[in-house]
Amino acid sequence: MRQPCVYIMASRRNATLYVGVTSDLVQRVWQHRSGVVAGFTQRYGCKLLVWYERHETMESAVQREKQIKGGSRARKLALIEALNPQWRDLYEAIL
């Protein structure tokens, strides 16, 4: 599925979080999960897709990503808890 999305990856419940933006959520999450791209998520083991939000344009997705990254950790946790209170890995749901 190629559609602009903002997403949050986690290492486990209430642990390290990573906020990103992509035009291909399935591919990008696969990259995080498999560790093929070196960086933050590989270093900290952020392999669980715990939240995502689809957007009509990449511009709106990037703007939302900046808003989320600029917010507090408590706001990020609230976003996750509102959509995914069990902190399930949502990867299977997007396939």
C-alpha positions in Angstrom: 0.0 0.0 0.0 1.6 3.3 -1.1 0.0 6.1 0.9 1.7 8.7 3.1 1.6 7.6 6.7 3.0 8.8 10.0 3.9 5.9 12.3 5.3 5.0 15.7 7.6 2.0 16.3 8.4 0.8 19.9 10.9 -1.6 21.4 8.2 -2.8 23.8 5.4 -1.3 25.9 6.3 2.1 27.4 9.9 1.8 26.2 11.8 3.4 23.4 9.7 5.1 20.7 10.5 6.1 17.1 8.3 8.4 15.0 8.6 8.3 11.3 6.9 9.1 8.0 6.8 7.1 4.8 4.9 6.6 1.6 5.0 2.8 1.9 4.2 1.7 5.4 4.4 -2.0 4.8 7.9 -1.8 3.3 9.2 0.7 5.9 7.9 -1.4 8.8 9.5 -4.5 7.3 12.8 -2.6 7.1 12.6 -1.7 10.8 11.6 -5.2 11.8 14.3 -7.0 9.8 17.0 -4.5 10.8 18.2 -4.0 7.2 18.7 -0.3 7.6 21.2 0.9 10.2 20.1 3.6 12.6 18.0 4.5 15.6 15.4 1.7 15.3 18.0 -1.0 14.8 20.2 0.3 17.7 17.2 0.4 20.1 15.3 -2.6 18.9 12.1 -0.7 17.8 10.4 -3.5 15.9 6.8 -3.1 16.9 4.4 -1.0 14.9 2.2 0.4 17.7 0.5 3.4 15.9 0.0 4.8 12.5 -2.1 7.5 10.7 -2.8 7.7 7.0 -2.6 11.0 5.1 -3.8 12.3 1.7 -0.5 14.0 0.9 3.1 13.6 2.0 3.2 17.3 3.0 0.4 16.7 5.6 2.2 13.5 6.8 5.5 15.4 7.3 3.7 18.2 9.0 2.0 15.7 11.4 5.3 13.9 12.0 6.9 17.2 13.1 4.0 17.9 15.4 4.3 14.5 17.0 8.1 14.7 17.3 7.8 18.1 18.9 5.3 17.0 21.5 6.0 15.4 24.8 6.5 11.7 25.4 3.2 11.7 27.3 1.4 12.9 24.2 3.0 10.1 22.1 1.9 7.6 24.7 -1.6 9.0 24.7 -1.8 8.6 20.8 -0.7 4.9 21.1 -3.0 4.2 24.0 -6.0 5.7 22.2 -5.6 3.5 19.1 -3.8 0.5 20.6 -4.3 0.2 24.4 -2.8 -3.3 24.4 0.3 -2.2 22.5 -0.2 -5.0 19.9 2.1 -5.1 16.9 -0.1 -3.7 14.1 2.2 -5.0 11.3 -0.1 -8.0 10.5 -3.1 -5.6 10.3 -1.5 -3.6 7.5 -0.4 -6.5 5.3 
